[in-house]
């Protein structure tokens, strides 16, 4: 049976997230990331403000896309994918 909600309210709007409607949203298991998928066929990953300090080093690495950094990012992506797949 579907849960019944007696009250819903809009808490935040994600502006300019996608071209068209957002069709699905999912938080990461640790609650630090939000993935959205939309009609525009894009998958976007959002970092919550409270988690930003944990991702500052990632931002610095992507700013200078050297071969070594690309290898590090690829390895981290595979580790992340294995973690998500196992959960």
PyMOL Python script that loads the backbone (N, CA, C, O; Angstrom):
from pymol import cmd

cmd.read_pdbstr("""\
ATOM      1  N   UNK A   1       0.845  -1.183   0.000  1.00  0.00           N
ATOM      2  CA  UNK A   1       0.000   0.000   0.000  1.00  0.00           C
ATOM      3  C   UNK A   1       0.885   1.240   0.000  1.00  0.00           C
ATOM      4  O   UNK A   1       1.899   1.285   0.697  1.00  0.00           O
ATOM      5  N   UNK A   2       0.504   2.235  -0.775  1.00  0.00           N
ATOM      6  CA  UNK A   2       1.255   3.475  -0.879  1.00  0.00           C
ATOM      7  C   UNK A   2       1.126   4.294   0.398  1.00  0.00           C
ATOM      8  O   UNK A   2       0.035   4.385   0.960  1.00  0.00           O
ATOM      9  N   UNK A   3       2.221   4.893   0.868  1.00  0.00           N
ATOM     10  CA  UNK A   3       2.127   5.752   2.059  1.00  0.00           C
ATOM     11  C   UNK A   3       1.292   6.988   1.758  1.00  0.00           C
ATOM     12  O   UNK A   3       1.292   7.488   0.634  1.00  0.00           O
ATOM     13  N   UNK A   4       0.599   7.464   2.743  1.00  0.00           N
ATOM     14  CA  UNK A   4      -0.221   8.667   2.602  1.00  0.00           C
ATOM     15  C   UNK A   4       0.485   9.836   3.271  1.00  0.00           C
ATOM     16  O   UNK A   4       0.991   9.705   4.386  1.00  0.00           O
ATOM     17  N   UNK A   5       0.519  10.952   2.610  1.00  0.00           N
ATOM     18  CA  UNK A   5       1.129  12.155   3.150  1.00  0.00           C
ATOM     19  C   UNK A   5       0.039  13.179   3.409  1.00  0.00           C
ATOM     20  O   UNK A   5      -0.761  13.482   2.523  1.00  0.00           O
ATOM     21  N   UNK A   6       0.008  13.708   4.612  1.00  0.00           N
ATOM     22  CA  UNK A   6      -0.995  14.714   4.910  1.00  0.00           C
ATOM     23  C   UNK A   6      -0.484  16.131   4.651  1.00  0.00           C
ATOM     24  O   UNK A   6      -1.271  17.077   4.630  1.00  0.00           O
ATOM     25  N   UNK A   7       0.832  16.283   4.455  1.00  0.00           N
ATOM     26  CA  UNK A   7       1.378  17.602   4.189  1.00  0.00           C
ATOM     27  C   UNK A   7       2.665  17.458   3.376  1.00  0.00           C
ATOM     28  O   UNK A   7       3.545  16.673   3.730  1.00  0.00           O
ATOM     29  N   UNK A   8       2.768  18.199   2.314  1.00  0.00           N
ATOM     30  CA  UNK A   8       4.010  18.275   1.550  1.00  0.00           C
ATOM     31  C   UNK A   8       4.359  19.749   1.384  1.00  0.00           C
ATOM     32  O   UNK A   8       3.481  20.612   1.375  1.00  0.00           O
ATOM     33  N   UNK A   9       5.644  20.021   1.255  1.00  0.00           N
ATOM     34  CA  UNK A   9       6.041  21.408   1.042  1.00  0.00           C
ATOM     35  C   UNK A   9       7.352  21.437   0.269  1.00  0.00           C
ATOM     36  O   UNK A   9       8.190  20.545   0.395  1.00  0.00           O
ATOM     37  N   UNK A  10       7.507  22.480  -0.529  1.00  0.00           N
ATOM     38  CA  UNK A  10       8.716  22.696  -1.310  1.00  0.00           C
ATOM     39  C   UNK A  10       9.756  23.351  -0.418  1.00  0.00           C
ATOM     40  O   UNK A  10       9.515  24.428   0.128  1.00  0.00           O
ATOM     41  N   UNK A  11      10.908  22.714  -0.265  1.00  0.00           N
ATOM     42  CA  UNK A  11      11.965  23.252   0.587  1.00  0.00           C
ATOM     43  C   UNK A  11      13.059  23.954  -0.201  1.00  0.00           C
ATOM     44  O   UNK A  11      13.645  24.924   0.281  1.00  0.00           O
ATOM     45  N   UNK A  12      13.340  23.476  -1.407  1.00  0.00           N
ATOM     46  CA  UNK A  12      14.398  24.079  -2.205  1.00  0.00           C
ATOM     47  C   UNK A  12      14.149  23.775  -3.664  1.00  0.00           C
ATOM     48  O   UNK A  12      13.628  22.715  -4.011  1.00  0.00           O
ATOM     49  N   UNK A  13      14.524  24.708  -4.513  1.00  0.00           N
ATOM     50  CA  UNK A  13      14.418  24.527  -5.950  1.00  0.00           C
ATOM     51  C   UNK A  13      15.830  24.463  -6.534  1.00  0.00           C
ATOM     52  O   UNK A  13      16.678  25.291  -6.202  1.00  0.00           O
ATOM     53  N   UNK A  14      16.075  23.504  -7.382  1.00  0.00           N
ATOM     54  CA  UNK A  14      17.357  23.416  -8.081  1.00  0.00           C
ATOM     55  C   UNK A  14      17.173  24.162  -9.401  1.00  0.00           C
ATOM     56  O   UNK A  14      16.501  23.676 -10.310  1.00  0.00           O
ATOM     57  N   UNK A  15      17.776  25.345  -9.495  1.00  0.00           N
ATOM     58  CA  UNK A  15      17.599  26.221 -10.649  1.00  0.00           C
ATOM     59  C   UNK A  15      18.603  25.868 -11.738  1.00  0.00           C
ATOM     60  O   UNK A  15      19.776  25.623 -11.453  1.00  0.00           O
ATOM     61  N   UNK A  16      18.150  25.842 -12.965  1.00  0.00           N
ATOM     62  CA  UNK A  16      19.005  25.573 -14.127  1.00  0.00           C
ATOM     63  C   UNK A  16      19.739  24.242 -14.016  1.00  0.00           C
ATOM     64  O   UNK A  16      20.879  24.115 -14.465  1.00  0.00           O
ATOM     65  N   UNK A  17      19.094  23.267 -13.426  1.00  0.00           N
ATOM     66  CA  UNK A  17      19.725  21.962 -13.250  1.00  0.00           C
ATOM     67  C   UNK A  17      19.754  21.180 -14.559  1.00  0.00           C
ATOM     68  O   UNK A  17      20.777  20.599 -14.921  1.00  0.00           O
ATOM     69  N   UNK A  18      18.653  21.170 -15.247  1.00  0.00           N
ATOM     70  CA  UNK A  18      18.523  20.416 -16.497  1.00  0.00           C
ATOM     71  C   UNK A  18      17.691  21.219 -17.479  1.00  0.00           C
ATOM     72  O   UNK A  18      16.953  22.126 -17.093  1.00  0.00           O
ATOM     73  N   UNK A  19      17.819  20.878 -18.742  1.00  0.00           N
ATOM     74  CA  UNK A  19      16.927  21.431 -19.758  1.00  0.00           C
ATOM     75  C   UNK A  19      15.704  20.533 -19.811  1.00  0.00           C
ATOM     76  O   UNK A  19      15.730  19.473 -20.438  1.00  0.00           O
ATOM     77  N   UNK A  20      14.647  20.950 -19.164  1.00  0.00           N
ATOM     78  CA  UNK A  20      13.449  20.134 -19.053  1.00  0.00           C
ATOM     79  C   UNK A  20      13.324  19.603 -17.638  1.00  0.00           C
ATOM     80  O   UNK A  20      14.114  19.959 -16.763  1.00  0.00           O
ATOM     81  N   UNK A  21      12.337  18.754 -17.412  1.00  0.00           N
ATOM     82  CA  UNK A  21      12.087  18.269 -16.049  1.00  0.00           C
ATOM     83  C   UNK A  21      13.145  17.275 -15.567  1.00  0.00           C
ATOM     84  O   UNK A  21      13.779  16.580 -16.360  1.00  0.00           O
ATOM     85  N   UNK A  22      13.314  17.230 -14.249  1.00  0.00           N
ATOM     86  CA  UNK A  22      14.142  16.218 -13.603  1.00  0.00           C
ATOM     87  C   UNK A  22      13.258  15.001 -13.383  1.00  0.00           C
ATOM     88  O   UNK A  22      12.182  15.113 -12.795  1.00  0.00           O
ATOM     89  N   UNK A  23      13.699  13.850 -13.846  1.00  0.00           N
ATOM     90  CA  UNK A  23      12.886  12.637 -13.751  1.00  0.00           C
ATOM     91  C   UNK A  23      13.234  11.785 -12.540  1.00  0.00           C
ATOM     92  O   UNK A  23      12.373  11.066 -12.032  1.00  0.00           O
ATOM     93  N   UNK A  24      14.463  11.846 -12.069  1.00  0.00           N
ATOM     94  CA  UNK A  24      14.818  11.036 -10.905  1.00  0.00           C
ATOM     95  C   UNK A  24      15.921  11.720 -10.104  1.00  0.00           C
ATOM     96  O   UNK A  24      16.725  12.489 -10.633  1.00  0.00           O
ATOM     97  N   UNK A  25      15.928  11.411  -8.807  1.00  0.00           N
ATOM     98  CA  UNK A  25      16.924  11.953  -7.889  1.00  0.00           C
ATOM     99  C   UNK A  25      17.286  10.857  -6.903  1.00  0.00           C
ATOM    100  O   UNK A  25      16.430  10.063  -6.514  1.00  0.00           O
ATOM    101  N   UNK A  26      18.556  10.808  -6.493  1.00  0.00           N
ATOM    102  CA  UNK A  26      18.987   9.804  -5.524  1.00  0.00           C
ATOM    103  C   UNK A  26      20.175  10.357  -4.746  1.00  0.00           C
ATOM    104  O   UNK A  26      21.126  10.877  -5.330  1.00  0.00           O
ATOM    105  N   UNK A  27      20.109  10.238  -3.411  1.00  0.00           N
ATOM    106  CA  UNK A  27      21.236  10.616  -2.569  1.00  0.00           C
ATOM    107  C   UNK A  27      22.212   9.454  -2.486  1.00  0.00           C
ATOM    108  O   UNK A  27      21.820   8.289  -2.564  1.00  0.00           O
ATOM    109  N   UNK A  28      23.503   9.788  -2.326  1.00  0.00           N
ATOM    110  CA  UNK A  28      24.511   8.759  -2.106  1.00  0.00           C
ATOM    111  C   UNK A  28      24.286   8.146  -0.728  1.00  0.00           C
ATOM    112  O   UNK A  28      23.647   8.767   0.122  1.00  0.00           O
ATOM    113  N   UNK A  29      24.800   6.939  -0.492  1.00  0.00           N
ATOM    114  CA  UNK A  29      24.613   6.292   0.808  1.00  0.00           C
ATOM    115  C   UNK A  29      25.090   7.142   1.989  1.00  0.00           C
ATOM    116  O   UNK A  29      24.522   7.057   3.078  1.00  0.00           O
ATOM    117  N   UNK A  30      26.130   7.960   1.783  1.00  0.00           N
ATOM    118  CA  UNK A  30      26.619   8.796   2.883  1.00  0.00           C
ATOM    119  C   UNK A  30      25.890  10.133   2.968  1.00  0.00           C
ATOM    120  O   UNK A  30      26.157  10.917   3.879  1.00  0.00           O
ATOM    121  N   UNK A  31      24.983  10.409   2.047  1.00  0.00           N
ATOM    122  CA  UNK A  31      24.191  11.629   2.077  1.00  0.00           C
ATOM    123  C   UNK A  31      24.931  12.881   1.652  1.00  0.00           C
ATOM    124  O   UNK A  31      24.423  13.985   1.851  1.00  0.00           O
ATOM    125  N   UNK A  32      26.122  12.746   1.069  1.00  0.00           N
ATOM    126  CA  UNK A  32      26.924  13.913   0.700  1.00  0.00           C
ATOM    127  C   UNK A  32      26.725  14.333  -0.750  1.00  0.00           C
ATOM    128  O   UNK A  32      27.047  15.463  -1.118  1.00  0.00           O
ATOM    129  N   UNK A  33      26.201  13.438  -1.571  1.00  0.00           N
ATOM    130  CA  UNK A  33      26.012  13.718  -2.989  1.00  0.00           C
ATOM    131  C   UNK A  33      24.556  13.489  -3.379  1.00  0.00           C
ATOM    132  O   UNK A  33      23.864  12.665  -2.781  1.00  0.00           O
ATOM    133  N   UNK A  34      24.104  14.224  -4.384  1.00  0.00           N
ATOM    134  CA  UNK A  34      22.773  14.034  -4.946  1.00  0.00           C
ATOM    135  C   UNK A  34      22.930  13.882  -6.447  1.00  0.00           C
ATOM    136  O   UNK A  34      23.505  14.753  -7.099  1.00  0.00           O
ATOM    137  N   UNK A  35      22.432  12.801  -6.999  1.00  0.00           N
ATOM    138  CA  UNK A  35      22.468  12.585  -8.441  1.00  0.00           C
ATOM    139  C   UNK A  35      21.089  12.882  -9.001  1.00  0.00           C
ATOM    140  O   UNK A  35      20.079  12.470  -8.431  1.00  0.00           O
ATOM    141  N   UNK A  36      21.047  13.597 -10.120  1.00  0.00           N
ATOM    142  CA  UNK A  36      19.781  13.892 -10.785  1.00  0.00           C
ATOM    143  C   UNK A  36      19.881  13.471 -12.242  1.00  0.00           C
ATOM    144  O   UNK A  36      20.936  13.584 -12.867  1.00  0.00           O
ATOM    145  N   UNK A  37      18.780  12.990 -12.763  1.00  0.00           N
ATOM    146  CA  UNK A  37      18.675  12.639 -14.175  1.00  0.00           C
ATOM    147  C   UNK A  37      17.432  13.282 -14.735  1.00  0.00           C
ATOM    148  O   UNK A  37      16.386  13.309 -14.087  1.00  0.00           O
ATOM    149  N   UNK A  38      17.550  13.803 -15.953  1.00  0.00           N
ATOM    150  CA  UNK A  38      16.421  14.529 -16.512  1.00  0.00           C
ATOM    151  C   UNK A  38      16.099  14.171 -17.935  1.00  0.00           C
ATOM    152  O   UNK A  38      16.711  13.294 -18.545  1.00  0.00           O
ATOM    153  N   UNK A  39      15.105  14.887 -18.449  1.00  0.00           N
ATOM    154  CA  UNK A  39      14.638  14.693 -19.821  1.00  0.00           C
ATOM    155  C   UNK A  39      15.751  14.969 -20.832  1.00  0.00           C
ATOM    156  O   UNK A  39      15.712  14.463 -21.954  1.00  0.00           O
ATOM    157  N   UNK A  40      16.735  15.767 -20.438  1.00  0.00           N
ATOM    158  CA  UNK A  40      17.837  16.113 -21.333  1.00  0.00           C
ATOM    159  C   UNK A  40      18.878  14.993 -21.463  1.00  0.00           C
ATOM    160  O   UNK A  40      19.898  15.174 -22.128  1.00  0.00           O
ATOM    161  N   UNK A  41      18.625  13.837 -20.833  1.00  0.00           N
ATOM    162  CA  UNK A  41      19.503  12.662 -20.909  1.00  0.00           C
ATOM    163  C   UNK A  41      20.851  12.884 -20.230  1.00  0.00           C
ATOM    164  O   UNK A  41      21.828  12.214 -20.566  1.00  0.00           O
ATOM    165  N   UNK A  42      20.915  13.810 -19.287  1.00  0.00           N
ATOM    166  CA  UNK A  42      22.147  14.060 -18.543  1.00  0.00           C
ATOM    167  C   UNK A  42      22.022  13.544 -17.118  1.00  0.00           C
ATOM    168  O   UNK A  42      20.953  13.602 -16.511  1.00  0.00           O
ATOM    169  N   UNK A  43      23.120  13.046 -16.604  1.00  0.00           N
ATOM    170  CA  UNK A  43      23.229  12.678 -15.201  1.00  0.00           C
ATOM    171  C   UNK A  43      24.149  13.706 -14.557  1.00  0.00           C
ATOM    172  O   UNK A  43      25.290  13.888 -14.982  1.00  0.00           O
ATOM    173  N   UNK A  44      23.637  14.375 -13.523  1.00  0.00           N
ATOM    174  CA  UNK A  44      24.440  15.381 -12.835  1.00  0.00           C
ATOM    175  C   UNK A  44      24.583  14.969 -11.384  1.00  0.00           C
ATOM    176  O   UNK A  44      23.640  14.468 -10.771  1.00  0.00           O
ATOM    177  N   UNK A  45      25.781  15.186 -10.835  1.00  0.00           N
ATOM    178  CA  UNK A  45      26.052  14.861  -9.437  1.00  0.00           C
ATOM    179  C   UNK A  45      26.326  16.174  -8.718  1.00  0.00           C
ATOM    180  O   UNK A  45      27.187  16.954  -9.125  1.00  0.00           O
ATOM    181  N   UNK A  46      25.582  16.404  -7.646  1.00  0.00           N
ATOM    182  CA  UNK A  46      25.656  17.634  -6.874  1.00  0.00           C
ATOM    183  C   UNK A  46      26.295  17.331  -5.526  1.00  0.00           C
ATOM    184  O   UNK A  46      25.997  16.312  -4.904  1.00  0.00           O
ATOM    185  N   UNK A  47      27.178  18.224  -5.077  1.00  0.00           N
ATOM    186  CA  UNK A  47      27.810  18.106  -3.762  1.00  0.00           C
ATOM    187  C   UNK A  47      27.035  19.006  -2.803  1.00  0.00           C
ATOM    188  O   UNK A  47      26.847  20.191  -3.079  1.00  0.00           O
ATOM    189  N   UNK A  48      26.589  18.456  -1.693  1.00  0.00           N
ATOM    190  CA  UNK A  48      25.895  19.268  -0.701  1.00  0.00           C
ATOM    191  C   UNK A  48      26.867  20.249  -0.071  1.00  0.00           C
ATOM    192  O   UNK A  48      28.043  19.933   0.105  1.00  0.00           O
ATOM    193  N   UNK A  49      26.386  21.437   0.269  1.00  0.00           N
ATOM    194  CA  UNK A  49      27.258  22.479   0.823  1.00  0.00           C
ATOM    195  C   UNK A  49      28.024  21.990   2.043  1.00  0.00           C
ATOM    196  O   UNK A  49      29.199  22.319   2.209  1.00  0.00           O
ATOM    197  N   UNK A  50      27.378  21.215   2.892  1.00  0.00           N
ATOM    198  CA  UNK A  50      28.046  20.737   4.106  1.00  0.00           C
ATOM    199  C   UNK A  50      29.172  19.752   3.798  1.00  0.00           C
ATOM    200  O   UNK A  50      30.048  19.536   4.636  1.00  0.00           O
ATOM    201  N   UNK A  51      29.160  19.159   2.616  1.00  0.00           N
ATOM    202  CA  UNK A  51      30.182  18.182   2.246  1.00  0.00           C
ATOM    203  C   UNK A  51      31.273  18.784   1.360  1.00  0.00           C
ATOM    204  O   UNK A  51      32.217  18.086   0.987  1.00  0.00           O
ATOM    205  N   UNK A  52      31.159  20.053   1.022  1.00  0.00           N
ATOM    206  CA  UNK A  52      32.086  20.675   0.085  1.00  0.00           C
ATOM    207  C   UNK A  52      33.558  20.540   0.471  1.00  0.00           C
ATOM    208  O   UNK A  52      34.378  20.270  -0.406  1.00  0.00           O
ATOM    209  N   UNK A  53      33.932  20.715   1.737  1.00  0.00           N
ATOM    210  CA  UNK A  53      35.362  20.587   2.078  1.00  0.00           C
ATOM    211  C   UNK A  53      35.961  19.231   1.688  1.00  0.00           C
ATOM    212  O   UNK A  53      37.151  19.153   1.381  1.00  0.00           O
ATOM    213  N   UNK A  54      35.161  18.173   1.696  1.00  0.00           N
ATOM    214  CA  UNK A  54      35.666  16.845   1.349  1.00  0.00           C
ATOM    215  C   UNK A  54      35.966  16.718  -0.143  1.00  0.00           C
ATOM    216  O   UNK A  54      36.706  15.828  -0.562  1.00  0.00           O
ATOM    217  N   UNK A  55      35.387  17.614  -0.939  1.00  0.00           N
ATOM    218  CA  UNK A  55      35.538  17.503  -2.387  1.00  0.00           C
ATOM    219  C   UNK A  55      36.422  18.592  -2.976  1.00  0.00           C
ATOM    220  O   UNK A  55      36.578  18.664  -4.195  1.00  0.00           O
ATOM    221  N   UNK A  56      37.005  19.443  -2.129  1.00  0.00           N
ATOM    222  CA  UNK A  56      37.869  20.512  -2.630  1.00  0.00           C
ATOM    223  C   UNK A  56      39.085  19.970  -3.368  1.00  0.00           C
ATOM    224  O   UNK A  56      39.480  20.528  -4.392  1.00  0.00           O
ATOM    225  N   UNK A  57      39.688  18.888  -2.867  1.00  0.00           N
ATOM    226  CA  UNK A  57      40.854  18.318  -3.548  1.00  0.00           C
ATOM    227  C   UNK A  57      40.470  17.758  -4.900  1.00  0.00           C
ATOM    228  O   UNK A  57      41.263  17.823  -5.839  1.00  0.00           O
ATOM    229  N   UNK A  58      39.277  17.210  -5.022  1.00  0.00           N
ATOM    230  CA  UNK A  58      38.774  16.694  -6.292  1.00  0.00           C
ATOM    231  C   UNK A  58      38.650  17.838  -7.299  1.00  0.00           C
ATOM    232  O   UNK A  58      39.005  17.678  -8.467  1.00  0.00           O
ATOM    233  N   UNK A  59      38.148  18.991  -6.851  1.00  0.00           N
ATOM    234  CA  UNK A  59      38.009  20.157  -7.728  1.00  0.00           C
ATOM    235  C   UNK A  59      39.368  20.640  -8.222  1.00  0.00           C
ATOM    236  O   UNK A  59      39.513  21.009  -9.387  1.00  0.00           O
ATOM    237  N   UNK A  60      40.357  20.638  -7.343  1.00  0.00           N
ATOM    238  CA  UNK A  60      41.700  21.071  -7.750  1.00  0.00           C
ATOM    239  C   UNK A  60      42.282  20.116  -8.796  1.00  0.00           C
ATOM    240  O   UNK A  60      42.946  20.554  -9.735  1.00  0.00           O
ATOM    241  N   UNK A  61      42.036  18.838  -8.637  1.00  0.00           N
ATOM    242  CA  UNK A  61      42.586  17.870  -9.589  1.00  0.00           C
ATOM    243  C   UNK A  61      41.936  18.013 -10.957  1.00  0.00           C
ATOM    244  O   UNK A  61      42.618  17.880 -11.973  1.00  0.00           O
ATOM    245  N   UNK A  62      40.642  18.279 -11.009  1.00  0.00           N
ATOM    246  CA  UNK A  62      39.969  18.382 -12.299  1.00  0.00           C
ATOM    247  C   UNK A  62      40.299  19.686 -13.005  1.00  0.00           C
ATOM    248  O   UNK A  62      40.087  19.801 -14.212  1.00  0.00           O
ATOM    249  N   UNK A  63      40.816  20.675 -12.274  1.00  0.00           N
ATOM    250  CA  UNK A  63      41.183  21.953 -12.878  1.00  0.00           C
ATOM    251  C   UNK A  63      42.437  21.819 -13.750  1.00  0.00           C
ATOM    252  O   UNK A  63      42.650  22.637 -14.645  1.00  0.00           O
ATOM    253  N   UNK A  64      43.262  20.812 -13.505  1.00  0.00           N
ATOM    254  CA  UNK A  64      44.490  20.598 -14.267  1.00  0.00           C
ATOM    255  C   UNK A  64      44.499  19.149 -14.750  1.00  0.00           C
ATOM    256  O   UNK A  64      45.075  18.277 -14.099  1.00  0.00           O
ATOM    257  N   UNK A  65      43.860  18.894 -15.890  1.00  0.00           N
ATOM    258  CA  UNK A  65      43.672  17.505 -16.333  1.00  0.00           C
ATOM    259  C   UNK A  65      44.924  16.874 -16.945  1.00  0.00           C
ATOM    260  O   UNK A  65      44.970  16.630 -18.151  1.00  0.00           O
ATOM    261  N   UNK A  66      45.921  16.615 -16.133  1.00  0.00           N
ATOM    262  CA  UNK A  66      47.117  15.923 -16.618  1.00  0.00           C
ATOM    263  C   UNK A  66      46.825  14.425 -16.697  1.00  0.00           C
ATOM    264  O   UNK A  66      45.815  13.954 -16.175  1.00  0.00           O
ATOM    265  N   UNK A  67      47.697  13.700 -17.339  1.00  0.00           N
ATOM    266  CA  UNK A  67      47.510  12.250 -17.477  1.00  0.00           C
ATOM    267  C   UNK A  67      47.479  11.567 -16.111  1.00  0.00           C
ATOM    268  O   UNK A  67      46.649  10.688 -15.881  1.00  0.00           O
ATOM    269  N   UNK A  68      48.376  11.963 -15.200  1.00  0.00           N
ATOM    270  CA  UNK A  68      48.423  11.360 -13.871  1.00  0.00           C
ATOM    271  C   UNK A  68      47.118  11.623 -13.122  1.00  0.00           C
ATOM    272  O   UNK A  68      46.576  10.724 -12.478  1.00  0.00           O
ATOM    273  N   UNK A  69      46.622  12.839 -13.206  1.00  0.00           N
ATOM    274  CA  UNK A  69      45.382  13.163 -12.514  1.00  0.00           C
ATOM    275  C   UNK A  69      44.194  12.437 -13.133  1.00  0.00           C
ATOM    276  O   UNK A  69      43.281  12.026 -12.417  1.00  0.00           O
ATOM    277  N   UNK A  70      44.195  12.276 -14.441  1.00  0.00           N
ATOM    278  CA  UNK A  70      43.132  11.510 -15.089  1.00  0.00           C
ATOM    279  C   UNK A  70      43.132  10.067 -14.599  1.00  0.00           C
ATOM    280  O   UNK A  70      42.071   9.475 -14.402  1.00  0.00           O
ATOM    281  N   UNK A  71      44.323   9.500 -14.403  1.00  0.00           N
ATOM    282  CA  UNK A  71      44.407   8.132 -13.885  1.00  0.00           C
ATOM    283  C   UNK A  71      43.871   8.054 -12.456  1.00  0.00           C
ATOM    284  O   UNK A  71      43.184   7.097 -12.098  1.00  0.00           O
ATOM    285  N   UNK A  72      44.188   9.067 -11.639  1.00  0.00           N
ATOM    286  CA  UNK A  72      43.682   9.099 -10.264  1.00  0.00           C
ATOM    287  C   UNK A  72      42.162   9.207 -10.270  1.00  0.00           C
ATOM    288  O   UNK A  72      41.486   8.493  -9.530  1.00  0.00           O
ATOM    289  N   UNK A  73      41.620  10.101 -11.104  1.00  0.00           N
ATOM    290  CA  UNK A  73      40.167  10.265 -11.180  1.00  0.00           C
ATOM    291  C   UNK A  73      39.488   8.999 -11.671  1.00  0.00           C
ATOM    292  O   UNK A  73      38.433   8.623 -11.160  1.00  0.00           O
ATOM    293  N   UNK A  74      40.080   8.337 -12.658  1.00  0.00           N
ATOM    294  CA  UNK A  74      39.520   7.090 -13.167  1.00  0.00           C
ATOM    295  C   UNK A  74      39.503   6.027 -12.077  1.00  0.00           C
ATOM    296  O   UNK A  74      38.512   5.313 -11.925  1.00  0.00           O
ATOM    297  N   UNK A  75      40.587   5.914 -11.319  1.00  0.00           N
ATOM    298  CA  UNK A  75      40.650   4.939 -10.229  1.00  0.00           C
ATOM    299  C   UNK A  75      39.602   5.253  -9.158  1.00  0.00           C
ATOM    300  O   UNK A  75      38.919   4.353  -8.670  1.00  0.00           O
ATOM    301  N   UNK A  76      39.480   6.535  -8.795  1.00  0.00           N
ATOM    302  CA  UNK A  76      38.482   6.912  -7.793  1.00  0.00           C
ATOM    303  C   UNK A  76      37.062   6.634  -8.287  1.00  0.00           C
ATOM    304  O   UNK A  76      36.208   6.198  -7.515  1.00  0.00           O
ATOM    305  N   UNK A  77      36.810   6.884  -9.567  1.00  0.00           N
ATOM    306  CA  UNK A  77      35.487   6.594 -10.122  1.00  0.00           C
ATOM    307  C   UNK A  77      35.186   5.108 -10.022  1.00  0.00           C
ATOM    308  O   UNK A  77      34.083   4.725  -9.632  1.00  0.00           O
ATOM    309  N   UNK A  78      36.152   4.266 -10.368  1.00  0.00           N
ATOM    310  CA  UNK A  78      35.938   2.817 -10.289  1.00  0.00           C
ATOM    311  C   UNK A  78      35.721   2.368  -8.841  1.00  0.00           C
ATOM    312  O   UNK A  78      34.883   1.506  -8.577  1.00  0.00           O
ATOM    313  N   UNK A  79      36.467   2.947  -7.913  1.00  0.00           N
ATOM    314  CA  UNK A  79      36.263   2.618  -6.493  1.00  0.00           C
ATOM    315  C   UNK A  79      34.871   3.041  -6.044  1.00  0.00           C
ATOM    316  O   UNK A  79      34.195   2.301  -5.329  1.00  0.00           O
ATOM    317  N   UNK A  80      34.443   4.228  -6.461  1.00  0.00           N
ATOM    318  CA  UNK A  80      33.106   4.721  -6.121  1.00  0.00           C
ATOM    319  C   UNK A  80      32.043   3.801  -6.723  1.00  0.00           C
ATOM    320  O   UNK A  80      31.076   3.444  -6.050  1.00  0.00           O
ATOM    321  N   UNK A  81      32.221   3.422  -7.973  1.00  0.00           N
ATOM    322  CA  UNK A  81      31.256   2.553  -8.647  1.00  0.00           C
ATOM    323  C   UNK A  81      31.157   1.189  -7.940  1.00  0.00           C
ATOM    324  O   UNK A  81      30.057   0.664  -7.769  1.00  0.00           O
ATOM    325  N   UNK A  82      32.286   0.621  -7.535  1.00  0.00           N
ATOM    326  CA  UNK A  82      32.258  -0.657  -6.830  1.00  0.00           C
ATOM    327  C   UNK A  82      31.555  -0.520  -5.485  1.00  0.00           C
ATOM    328  O   UNK A  82      30.812  -1.417  -5.087  1.00  0.00           O
ATOM    329  N   UNK A  83      31.775   0.589  -4.776  1.00  0.00           N
ATOM    330  CA  UNK A  83      31.117   0.814  -3.489  1.00  0.00           C
ATOM    331  C   UNK A  83      29.605   0.918  -3.671  1.00  0.00           C
ATOM    332  O   UNK A  83      28.841   0.290  -2.937  1.00  0.00           O
ATOM    333  N   UNK A  84      29.181   1.704  -4.641  1.00  0.00           N
ATOM    334  CA  UNK A  84      27.748   1.896  -4.895  1.00  0.00           C
ATOM    335  C   UNK A  84      27.126   0.584  -5.355  1.00  0.00           C
ATOM    336  O   UNK A  84      26.019   0.244  -4.937  1.00  0.00           O
ATOM    337  N   UNK A  85      27.822  -0.154  -6.208  1.00  0.00           N
ATOM    338  CA  UNK A  85      27.281  -1.420  -6.711  1.00  0.00           C
ATOM    339  C   UNK A  85      27.087  -2.429  -5.597  1.00  0.00           C
ATOM    340  O   UNK A  85      26.123  -3.194  -5.612  1.00  0.00           O
ATOM    341  N   UNK A  86      28.004  -2.440  -4.618  1.00  0.00           N
ATOM    342  CA  UNK A  86      27.900  -3.410  -3.531  1.00  0.00           C
ATOM    343  C   UNK A  86      26.810  -3.029  -2.541  1.00  0.00           C
ATOM    344  O   UNK A  86      26.282  -3.896  -1.845  1.00  0.00           O
ATOM    345  N   UNK A  87      26.461  -1.734  -2.464  1.00  0.00           N
ATOM    346  CA  UNK A  87      25.431  -1.282  -1.545  1.00  0.00           C
ATOM    347  C   UNK A  87      24.079  -1.372  -2.203  1.00  0.00           C
ATOM    348  O   UNK A  87      23.069  -1.033  -1.586  1.00  0.00           O
TER     349      UNK A  87
END
""", "prot")
cmd.dss("prot")
cmd.show_as("cartoon", "prot")
cmd.util.cbc("prot")
cmd.orient("prot")
